[in-house]
Each structure stands twice: as structure tokens, then as C-alpha cells.
Amino acid sequence: MLINSQPDLEVVAEAANGEEAVSALAITRADVVLMDVRMPGMDGIEATRRILTEHLRRPPAASTPSGGGDAGPRIVVLTTFDLDEYALSAIHAGASGFLLKDAPPEELLEAVRTVHRGDAVIAPSTTRRLLDHVAPLLRLPSATQDAHAAAVARLTTREREVFELIAQGLSNPEIALKLFLSEATVKTHVGHILAKLEARDRVQAVVMAYETGIVRP
């Protein structure tokens, strides 16, 4: 009811559990998915992983009506549990956001719109605590960390500035104000940063910032 009450939003499918969600999205194109964590059978974390994996397996022509590829549906995970392990599992599974079910309606609607624009969102109450909590694990030596450090090293000075502000949770308008740039310029920088880091979205970029020590708890 909440989503369908908005002129720019439409519910195209509903599912009672993870398996139904995977099946529904195999035949119905959605831009944004609101995914519960705790469900009977397949939970929301596994469903998120499956949905994004299945999307990557499709031929480009099947991805969009125009025949071009896309990044797949953006998934916002909803839960009543404000716990680090759920948020981290959701992000590792490929979610673009994490919100608590008791978030105000306007916050949920804004999350849908923000994720659709390509700006990932994690509930402010969990973002810093989550990443500060797992930072020591993220910084353990690994081949992945080495690759991410090399990618960060390829950023230009300006891109590095923007990257650091992304990692602090600033939005494009906030970054533009802080660096005295236009929002269009910031958006261009963000696009270049995500491409160089091979990051799907801002959530992955922030995780890389913690991995490489750009941000420390």
C-alpha cells in the first residue's frame, strides 16, 4: 500500500519467501527489491545471492527491454534485527542497502528511490557500527585486499578525495558542497571511481575503503 501510493513507484511482484522471490524475478523485471531477511525455507540473504547470480547468467539481450545489459535489480534488505552479522551478510550477498523494518515510511520510500538512482543506502544507525565492527576482519591480508589496494592507488588525487568522502557516508550533493564542485562533476567522479575499483555500488566502495585503511574506526 505504501509503495503503490506513490505516483513514481509500482509493485510488480510479491513473494512470501526466498524461493518465490527468485522465481518471480526470473520472469518479472524489477528495478528495486525489498527483501526480508528472516523467511521460511530460503532466507533473504541466500535469495539475494541467487537473484543477482541468476541475473549475471542471463544473456545481455534478456537483461533489458532495449536489449542492453544492466546491473540487475538493486536489493534493499529489510530486517527487524539491528545486528552486524545480518547487515554484513546482506552486503556480501550483493545487497545495495540495509534498512530496519521500523524505519519511518518516508525513509523506506527514500531508500527505494536512492538505490534506484544508484546511490546505495544503509540505515544510518547501523552503517558506522557495522563497518567499525568488521574493520579488523576486512583488513586481514589477502589477495583480494591486495587487488583493492592496487585499484585505490590508481585513483587520481581528486578521485581519492571523493572516494574518502563517499566512505564517510556523504551524498553527492554533500560532496559537491564540501569540494566546491557541481553535482554533475561529482557524479562523473563517482562513476570513474566505481569503474576503477570494479565496485558494483557505493556499498562495495565503502567496504574497500575500510579494507585498504582509507577509513579507520
Residue pairs with C-beta under 8 A, 6 or more apart in sequence:
2 105
2 108
2 109
3 9
3 10
3 11
3 109
3 112
4 10
4 11
6 109
8 113
9 109
9 112
9 113
12 28
12 29
12 30
13 24
13 25
13 28
13 30
14 24
15 21
15 23
15 24
16 39
17 39
17 40
17 41
17 42
17 47
18 39
18 41
18 42
18 43
18 44
18 46
18 47
18 50
19 41
19 42
19 47
21 33
21 35
21 47
21 51
22 42
22 47
22 50
22 51
22 54
25 33
25 51
25 54
25 55
25 73
26 54
29 64
29 65
29 73
30 73
31 73
31 74
31 116
32 73
32 74
32 75
32 76
32 112
32 115
32 116
33 48
33 51
33 73
33 74
33 75
33 76
34 76
34 78
34 108
34 112
35 44
35 47
35 48
35 75
35 76
35 77
35 78
35 95
36 44
36 77
36 78
36 79
37 43
37 44
37 45
37 77
37 78
37 79
37 81
37 86
37 90
38 44
38 79
38 80
38 81
39 47
42 50
44 77
44 78
44 79
44 90
45 77
45 86
45 89
45 90
45 93
46 93
48 75
48 77
48 90
48 93
48 94
48 95
49 93
49 94
51 72
51 73
51 75
52 72
52 73
52 75
52 93
52 94
55 63
55 72
55 73
56 72
60 67
60 68
60 69
61 67
63 69
63 70
63 72
64 70
71 200
71 201
74 96
74 97
74 115
74 116
74 118
74 120
74 201
75 94
75 95
75 96
75 97
76 95
76 96
76 97
76 98
76 99
76 111
76 112
76 115
76 121
77 86
77 87
77 90
77 95
77 97
77 98
77 99
78 99
78 100
78 101
78 108
79 86
79 98
79 100
79 101
80 100
80 101
80 102
82 100
82 123
82 125
82 126
84 126
84 129
84 130
84 133
84 134
86 98
87 98
87 122
87 126
87 130
88 130
88 134
90 98
91 98
91 122
91 203
91 204
91 207
94 200
95 203
96 115
96 120
96 121
96 200
96 201
96 203
97 111
97 114
97 115
97 120
97 121
97 122
97 203
98 121
98 122
98 123
98 126
98 130
99 107
99 108
99 111
99 121
99 122
99 123
100 123
100 125
100 126
103 111
103 123
110 121
111 121
114 120
114 121
115 121
118 201
119 171
119 172
119 201
119 202
120 201
120 202
120 203
122 130
122 203
124 169
127 169
128 169
131 138
131 206
131 207
131 210
131 215
131 217
132 217
133 217
134 210
135 210
135 216
135 217
138 145
138 207
138 210
138 211
139 145
139 210
139 211
139 213
144 211
145 211
145 212
148 197
148 208
148 211
148 212
149 211
149 212
151 196
151 197
151 198
151 208
152 160
152 163
152 197
152 208
152 212
152 214
154 196
155 163
155 193
155 196
158 179
158 189
159 189
159 192
159 193
159 196
161 179
162 175
162 179
162 186
162 189
162 190
162 193
163 193
163 205
163 209
163 214
164 209
164 214
164 215
165 174
165 175
165 178
165 179
166 175
166 190
166 193
166 202
166 205
166 206
166 209
167 205
167 206
167 209
167 210
167 214
167 215
168 215
169 206
170 178
172 183
172 186
172 187
172 190
173 183
175 181
175 186
176 182
176 183
176 185
176 186
179 186
181 189
190 202
193 199
193 205
194 200
194 201
194 202
194 205
197 204
197 205
197 208
199 205
199 208
206 215
208 214
209 215
210 216
